[in-house]
């Protein structure tokens, strides 16, 4: 299993009750939609139950492009096709000026 975190800029849609997200962005000039699961600590901020981080209003997220951090895990299993699983780890409230930056770690 290999995982890496990447920052993306795009339109973010979240369903806090089911901890699901959809991010509409571009990669190498092509439109891409990433779907996955919201990290537990971020889901607590959407629900308003996290005392450390502030409350995030999920209804306002899709109003403008957001810069987010997505953790991608590449699962490689014998006799199965490899698959990618995406986790929404962080929503940056600063501007949307960063290009995709990637840091890689292997587990």
C-alpha positions as CSV (number, residue, x, y, z in Angstrom):
1,X,0.0,0.0,0.0
2,X,1.3,3.4,-0.9
3,X,-0.2,6.8,0.1
4,X,0.5,10.4,-0.9
5,X,-1.1,13.7,-0.1
6,X,-1.8,16.2,-2.8
7,X,-3.3,19.7,-2.7
8,X,-5.9,20.4,-5.3
9,X,-8.0,23.5,-6.2
10,X,-11.5,22.9,-7.4
11,X,-15.2,23.0,-6.5
12,X,-15.9,20.8,-3.5
13,X,-19.2,19.2,-2.6
14,X,-19.7,17.3,0.7
15,X,-22.3,15.2,2.3
16,X,-21.4,15.4,6.0
17,X,-24.0,12.8,7.2
18,X,-22.5,10.1,5.0
19,X,-18.9,11.5,5.2
20,X,-18.7,11.6,1.4
21,X,-17.1,14.2,-0.9
22,X,-16.8,15.1,-4.6
23,X,-14.1,17.4,-5.9
24,X,-14.3,18.8,-9.4
25,X,-10.9,19.9,-10.5
26,X,-8.5,19.7,-13.5
27,X,-5.4,17.5,-13.8
28,X,-3.0,18.2,-16.7
29,X,-5.6,20.4,-18.4
30,X,-8.4,17.8,-18.3
31,X,-11.5,17.9,-16.0
32,X,-11.5,15.3,-13.3
33,X,-13.9,14.4,-10.5
34,X,-12.4,12.8,-7.3
35,X,-14.8,11.1,-4.9
36,X,-14.1,9.6,-1.5
37,X,-14.5,9.8,2.2
38,X,-14.1,12.7,4.6
39,X,-11.5,12.2,7.3
40,X,-13.0,11.8,10.8
41,X,-11.5,15.0,12.2
42,X,-12.8,17.0,9.3
43,X,-16.3,15.4,9.6
44,X,-16.4,16.6,13.2
45,X,-15.8,20.1,12.0
46,X,-18.7,19.8,9.5
47,X,-20.9,18.6,12.3
48,X,-19.8,21.4,14.6
49,X,-18.7,18.9,17.3
50,X,-15.0,19.6,17.1
51,X,-13.9,22.1,19.8
52,X,-10.3,22.5,18.4
53,X,-11.1,23.4,14.8
54,X,-13.9,25.9,13.9
55,X,-17.2,24.8,12.4
56,X,-17.2,24.5,8.6
57,X,-20.5,25.2,6.9
58,X,-20.8,22.5,4.2
59,X,-23.5,24.5,2.3
60,X,-21.0,27.3,1.6
61,X,-18.1,25.2,0.3
62,X,-19.3,24.9,-3.3
63,X,-19.9,28.6,-3.6
64,X,-16.3,29.2,-4.8
65,X,-13.2,27.1,-5.7
66,X,-11.4,25.8,-2.6
67,X,-7.9,24.6,-2.0
68,X,-8.0,21.1,-0.3
69,X,-5.7,18.3,0.7
70,X,-6.5,14.9,-0.5
71,X,-4.8,11.7,0.8
72,X,-4.7,9.0,-1.9
73,X,-4.0,5.4,-1.0
74,X,-3.0,3.0,-3.8
75,X,-4.1,-0.5,-2.8
76,X,-2.2,-3.3,-4.6
77,X,-3.5,-6.8,-3.9
78,X,-2.6,-10.1,-5.5
79,X,-5.1,-11.4,-8.0
80,X,-7.1,-8.1,-7.8
81,X,-6.9,-4.9,-9.8
82,X,-5.2,-2.1,-8.1
83,X,-7.5,0.7,-6.8
84,X,-7.2,4.2,-5.4
85,X,-9.1,5.4,-2.3
86,X,-9.3,9.2,-1.7
87,X,-9.7,10.9,1.7
88,X,-10.5,14.6,2.2
89,X,-8.0,15.6,4.9
90,X,-8.1,19.4,5.0
91,X,-9.9,22.4,3.6
92,X,-7.8,25.5,3.4
93,X,-9.7,28.7,3.9
94,X,-6.9,30.8,2.4
95,X,-7.0,31.7,-1.3
96,X,-6.9,29.3,-4.3
97,X,-3.4,30.3,-5.6
98,X,-1.5,27.1,-5.1
99,X,-0.9,24.6,-7.9
100,X,-1.0,20.9,-7.1
101,X,1.9,20.0,-4.8
102,X,2.7,16.4,-4.0
103,X,4.4,14.7,-1.1
104,X,4.9,11.0,-1.2
105,X,5.4,8.4,1.6
106,X,5.2,4.7,1.4
107,X,3.7,2.5,4.1
